[in-house]
Amino acid sequence: MSSEDGRQPIEINKLIHEPGRLQIMTKLYVVEEADFIFLMRQTGLTWGNLSSHISKLEDEGYIEVRKEFLGKKPHTVLKMTPGGRKALEEYRAAINKIFEGVSD
């Protein structure tokens, strides 16, 4: 499908485009790994909402989830995969392309 001037529409990754998942991905992009509580505080998402978004990103292979115990308390650590890093970079490039030529 192309527009009348022959340009192809820009495809963006809708899985990443959802605001909660975009926040998770951008936070994980700049750190080696982060725990669940850190992400919950940084994103402002509820426990259940964050957990749901994490599951979708993990199912797509964009993040790795490691569950461990610190003493007797469960501790969940998340890390972006190389595929997740590539997907976010492609998403960013697509968004930048959409804004090319837009001026104030």
Backbone torsions as a table, in degrees:
resi	resn	phi	psi	omega
1	MET	NA	130.2	178.4
2	SER	-134.6	162.1	178.9
3	SER	-82.5	177.5	-177.5
4	GLU	-62.2	-29.1	-179.0
5	ASP	-89.1	8.1	175.1
6	GLY	88.8	-5.1	179.1
7	ARG	-79.2	144.9	176.8
8	GLN	-83.1	142.4	175.7
9	PRO	-65.7	148.0	-179.1
10	ILE	-83.5	125.2	178.5
11	GLU	-90.6	132.2	174.6
12	ILE	-118.3	152.2	-179.8
13	ASN	-74.0	106.2	-175.9
14	LYS	-69.9	-25.8	176.6
15	LEU	-64.3	-44.8	179.3
16	ILE	-75.7	-31.7	-173.4
17	HIS	-63.0	-25.4	178.5
18	GLU	-59.5	129.3	-171.5
19	PRO	-52.6	-42.5	-179.9
20	GLY	-64.9	-44.4	179.8
21	ARG	-70.2	-34.1	176.4
22	LEU	-62.7	-41.8	177.2
23	GLN	-61.8	-44.6	179.3
24	ILE	-60.6	-48.1	-177.6
25	MET	-62.7	-42.5	-178.5
26	THR	-69.6	-34.4	176.7
27	LYS	-66.5	-44.1	-178.7
28	LEU	-71.9	-23.3	-179.5
29	TYR	-63.6	-32.8	-173.0
30	VAL	-99.9	1.4	177.3
31	VAL	-127.3	159.3	177.4
32	GLU	-69.5	-43.9	175.0
33	GLU	-160.3	163.4	-179.0
34	ALA	-147.1	150.5	177.0
35	ASP	-92.0	165.9	-174.3
36	PHE	-57.3	-45.5	-177.5
37	ILE	-63.3	-42.1	177.4
38	PHE	-57.5	-48.6	-179.5
39	LEU	-64.7	-37.9	179.2
40	MET	-62.9	-43.0	179.0
41	ARG	-69.3	-40.5	-178.0
42	GLN	-69.6	-34.9	-175.8
43	THR	-94.1	-23.3	-175.9
44	GLY	77.5	9.1	178.6
45	LEU	-78.5	151.2	176.0
46	THR	-73.2	166.2	180.0
47	TRP	-56.3	-50.3	-176.7
48	GLY	-66.3	-40.7	-180.0
49	ASN	-65.5	-45.8	178.8
50	LEU	-61.6	-44.1	-179.8
51	SER	-60.1	-42.4	179.0
52	SER	-63.5	-45.3	179.4
53	HIS	-65.0	-40.3	178.5
54	ILE	-60.4	-43.3	179.8
55	SER	-59.6	-43.0	179.8
56	LYS	-65.3	-41.8	179.4
57	LEU	-68.8	-36.5	177.6
58	GLU	-67.7	-43.2	179.1
59	ASP	-59.7	-33.5	178.9
60	GLU	-79.9	-10.9	-179.8
61	GLY	85.1	15.5	-178.1
62	TYR	-84.3	-26.5	177.7
63	ILE	-135.8	155.7	173.5
64	GLU	-108.2	141.2	178.9
65	VAL	-118.7	127.1	178.3
66	ARG	-119.9	123.6	178.7
67	LYS	-106.7	131.5	-178.6
68	GLU	-144.9	179.1	176.0
69	PHE	-120.2	137.3	170.5
70	LEU	-109.7	103.2	-169.6
71	GLY	68.1	-121.5	178.9
72	LYS	-105.8	5.4	-177.4
73	LYS	-99.0	135.0	175.9
74	PRO	-67.9	145.3	-177.8
75	HIS	-139.4	121.9	-179.5
76	THR	-107.7	126.1	-178.9
77	VAL	-118.7	135.7	-177.3
78	LEU	-119.5	146.1	-179.3
79	LYS	-144.5	139.1	177.0
80	MET	-75.6	137.4	176.9
81	THR	-85.0	164.0	173.9
82	PRO	-57.4	-37.1	177.8
83	GLY	-65.9	-36.3	176.8
84	GLY	-67.6	-41.1	177.8
85	ARG	-61.0	-44.7	179.5
86	LYS	-64.3	-42.9	-179.6
87	ALA	-62.3	-41.1	179.6
88	LEU	-68.3	-38.8	177.8
89	GLU	-64.3	-40.0	177.1
90	GLU	-66.8	-39.4	177.5
91	TYR	-60.9	-47.5	-179.7
92	ARG	-60.5	-43.5	179.0
93	ALA	-62.1	-40.1	179.2
94	ALA	-65.4	-43.3	179.0
95	ILE	-64.2	-43.8	177.6
96	ASN	-59.5	-39.4	179.7
97	LYS	-64.2	-37.1	178.0
98	ILE	-61.3	-37.3	-177.0
99	PHE	-87.4	-2.7	177.2
100	GLU	-58.4	133.2	176.5
101	GLY	82.1	-3.0	177.4
102	VAL	-86.2	128.3	178.1
103	SER	-126.2	163.7	-178.9
104	ASP	-71.4	NA	NA
